[in-house]
Every structure is written in structure tokens, then in C-alpha cells.
Amino acid sequence: MNDILIKFILSAGTVMIMFSFAGLLTWVERKQSALMQDRIGANRATIFGFKAMGLFHIFADVLKMLSKEEFVPEGANKFSFNLAPYLSIIFALVGFAAIPIGGALVLSNNHVIWLQAANLNIALIFIFAMMSMGVYGVVLAGFSSNNNYAFLGGLRGAAQMISYEITMGAAIMGIVMVFNTIDLQVLDRAQGVYMLGGWLPKWGIFVQPLSFFLFFAAAMAETKRIPFDLPEGESEIIGYFVEYSGMKFGMFFMADLVETVLVAALMTTLFLGGWQVPYLHADGFYFPWGAHMAMSNLPVVILGVLSFFMKVSFFIWVLMAVRWTLPRFRYDQLMNLGWKILLPASLINIAVTAVVITLLG
Amino acid sequence: MENLDKYFDPQGPFASLRLAQMKRAWKRSNRRELTFWEKTYLPMLLGGIWLTSKHFFYNLTFHVLHLFGLYKEVPGAVTYQYPEKQRPLSSRLRTRHRLTKREDGSPRCVACMMCETVCPARCIEITAAEHPDPNIEKYPAEFILDLGKCVYCGFCVEVCPEDAIRMDTGKLDIAEYSRENMIYNKKRLMEG
């Protein structure tokens, strides 16, 4: 009974935290783009004269979207038209279940909770499966809208996401080979080892730098945001959600942001050691110069969770910075990059990694 | 220039002519083949992110300092928060009209009809009347200026012999809920 309750709290907490992260991203996106372009950003929504740096715009947006007309175009397939946004957002959210947000929380002598909503031993494959399912929302929205532009957007989305998923899967193989596991919790623990005389943590980004860059590019394409927003293409076709209005459009919008958070969390887990804090072990800090600072379990876990979310925020910042800096790829450039550069590079990475691992024993 | 073959078909019509043309065009365009490093797209990508991040952190620093009341004179953005704060106007900018006054508060205008005649939008309508002072001869009983028609060319100001109409109120945000409210009479114009 207690176990189920703990599990429930854990999964609810994970989903709520990630969802509020995504909601906050609408504000972050406005403010960060404003600062990058020497503007102030949204600051007009007030409650009792308080502006709170434009944070109330989140609520204003939600109110606006909820109160708008839900329009279904003539000739649209009503069932799939209504289903598409839900598919889009649910598959983006479900992926978080397998992401470890912290280490082992020891309740009593033989009662240990791993801070991860679902302790899957195939976590990596599960997340990849859920991210691939996200394409169904896009394709379904494109097909069911009875609109040529939406159709075009859906096709582009399908082509782009399938192309880049291959690169993503191939790029990650290097990490899987080095750490020899696809259980993300085990993978995070394996990254708590130190190289170079104990100075450099054995994080994915240090042992597989090329893999990191390939995964970064492919994952950006997976979120369908600029510079990879071919399915949307604001200036040419409005994209697969052109016929959607109100909260259903909001769901597509949120799905992109949730995917951004998911990708940031995945990159943190795979390449930046997840909840690992440098030099922090299960019983305190062991610094490479020999110092030791003992700590009990609870502060260690809290530090781990904090470090996880700090790394996620950092990656979100980087993704946003790229999104507001680069222009959109042309379709042939996109396909060239995906099939001629990223995929061969990731295959070479796998081969080199395999040879090096074999030689090192 | 090495890869010209990609764009050029030596068996095609007017081949030599087109080759010479393309060579000239290539020379004019000052274009060159991208190096390998440039083709990877990374230097431009990183350069762009470096530039935007520089702006981001510069502005963020000053926004945070403003929260603590420091360095208020250094702005964190180049924009003006418009309805609260208007940006400074150039002194020669043509803004809403006003009728200047004599020392006794009556309009300087002598109803000579110059502005009404010169106005390309025909938005001025003056009703002249005889002035009690024999030195002044005429005065405007009514001076109607339809800002809905006005094109802000400033001819009325240029042509006025008495310096009676000026466009220096600094008011740009003229917005009304009806066309009738856009029509300014003598009283509203003299209020400034």
C-alpha cells in the first residue's frame, strides 16, 4: 500500500514538475528572446497592479485559449481531428516516466526509493518509443484537417522526424556501448566514476563528445522548433496545426515545449550525468585533492535533484538560444544534414567507439 | 570556380558564350568555395549564439541591477515603454496643429484663406468675420481642421503670413471613436 502511494506521489510529482516547467517555458521563451534582441518582453498582464516580470501572461494565455472557439473545419475527420492534439501531448509527457530525477532515497534500512517514476530496465528504449509515437499526432493532424497546407506540414513532419530519429538512435549507441546499459538509473550511477586521477567525472559528454553534438542536433530536429520547424514553417505553410484553434492549438504548442523539456532532460541524463553532482558520492563529497566532507542521505539526494534540474534548465537555455538565433533550414538542406552528415558521422562514431572499447579491453 | 561544371553543360547551346558570362559573373560576385570548416556550419552557428548570448547576458545583468536600484541610467533594452513613456521627438517633427494667440488671447489668424487654399487634402475650412479693430480687418469666426483628412504635409504652416498656425504640440496619438471627433474646431485648436 505504502509503496503504491509513494509511486503515485513520485509519478504525479514528476509530471507536475515537468508540465509546470513547460508552462514556464512560454514565459522563458518570451523573456529570453526579448533580452537577446534588446527588448523588454511581455509585461502588460497585471493582477492588482503587480506585473511579476510578465509571469501572469501564462495565465492570460491559458484563459484566452480556453475561451476561444473550437473550430472544426468542414470535411475534416472529426475523430482524428480531435484525437491528434491529445496524442501529441500525451506521448511527449509519458516519456518523463522513465527519466531519473534523483538518486537513491533511503527511508529505512532495507527500504530504498529510486527517484524515477518508472524503474524500467529498458528506459532508454521506452523514451525513444514514446518520442517516435509523437509523430502520429503531427501526421494525424495533417491528414484529418482537410487542408492542403496542413497536409503538407504533416508530410514534412513525418519525413523530418523519421529521418532524425535514426540519427538520434545511432548517436546514442556510443553511450550505450561505453556504459553497457539502457537502464537510465544504472547509466546515471555509472557516470559517477572519475577519470584522469579523479578530476574529470566520467560523464557522457566527456567520453562521447561527438555523440553529444549529433544527439543535440537530432534532438533539436525532434522538437520541431526553429531551425528545424519545417512542419510548421510560419512564413510559408502554417503547418500541420493550421486548422486548430483554442486549447487544441495550445496542446500542440505545449507539446513542442514539453518535448523541449524532455529532450533537455534526456541530454542531461545521458551526457551530463543526470543527478550526479561532481565529486559527490553516496556519503558525501570526496574531492580529488583528498578532502572529504561527510553528508547524510537526505541532503545528498536533494543536491542531486537540484543538480538535475539545474542541468535541465541549462540545456533549455541553450535550446532556446539556438532557437532564437538561427534561421530555418531549407528542406533539401535539412535532408542533406540528416542523411549525408549526421547519420554517417554517427555510424562512424559507433565503429570507432567499438574499436576503442575492444582495444581497451 | 572549380565546381563550375556542376552548373555548366559544355554541350548546351551557346556554350562558350555562357561559360565566359558565368566566369565574369563569378568574378563580380567575389564568391569563393566554402572551406571544410565553414561547410560544417559550426563557426557561423557558434558565432551567432555567441552574439545573441552576449546581448542576453549584458541585458540580463542590467535588468538585475535595476531590480536593486543600481545603474538606472543604463537601459537594459533599446525599446521605449510607449504609453507610459514617449520617445523624444525631433523639434522639427510635424505633429498636431495649434492656433497661436495674440497677447490678449484672441487668435493670431487673420482669415486670409492661404492655408485653406494651399491645403492638398482640403481639410481646413475657415469662416471669416470682420474684426472690430480696423488695423486687423478680419478674424476667423470658425476655424475647422479635419484631422481625419489631414496628411501632415505642413504646407499650412509654411504658407501662413502671420505665424498663426503651427505643428509643434508634440501630440502624435490622435485617436477617436468617431470621425466627428477627429474634426477640430477653433476652440480645440487654440487649447494647444
Interface residues (C-beta under 8 A of the other chain):
Chain A: Q32 A34 L35 M36 Q37 D38 R39 I40 A321 V322 W324 T325 L326 L337 I341
Chain B: T40 Y41 L45 G48 I49 L51 T52 S53 H55 F56 N59 L60 H63 G76 A77 V78 T79 Q81
